[in-house]
Each structure stands twice: as C-alpha cells, then as structure tokens.
Amino acid sequence: MATEIYSGDDFVLFEISALDENAYAVPTACDDILVTSEKGTVVGLGNGNPADISDYNLCEISLFSGKALAIVAKDKDNQAAISLSLKSVK
C-alpha cells in the first residue's frame, strides 16, 4: 500500500507499507516491490536499510521492516501517483 505522507510544490513523498490480508502491517516483510508512476516521475526510492547493497534504480525497491519510501516529481498538472506490484516474496 502506498500512502501520501507529504506533498510540496514540486514533489510528493509516498510511504510504501506491506499489509497482510486483514490490512495489518507486516514489519518483517522484505519483499521486492516494483514501483511505477501513473502521474509524475519517480525520482527516488529508499528503504532506510544501511546494509542494503543492491543496485540503485528508480523502479524496484526491497522493503525494510515492511516499509519503503518513494519520491515522485509532480507532472505538469501538479499531480503525482504511483502503482505497486510485488516482484518477489522473500
């Protein structure tokens, strides 16, 4: 699930969280997530894991403690939105 946690003039921050079938947070999730932008452009992804040595890219992130962050630049209509899909379950 992606939740907008900040919206500035140019960028929006989305908190990505792993939820179970009952919509409870899963703090042990470390799954790989694919992030695509429906509106705007993904300009950054992070998970806060200091031991993460995976290659940096703007479409895939591994969850750390069930969470990640996406930074999206707003489009010309001043909007931003993302879609998430599960790449792999660890």
Protein Blocks (a to p, Z undefined) as FASTA:
>chain_A
ZZdfbdcfkbccdddddddfkopacfkbccdcddddfbdcdfbdcehiakbccdcdfkbc
cdeehiacddddddfkopacdddddfbdZZ
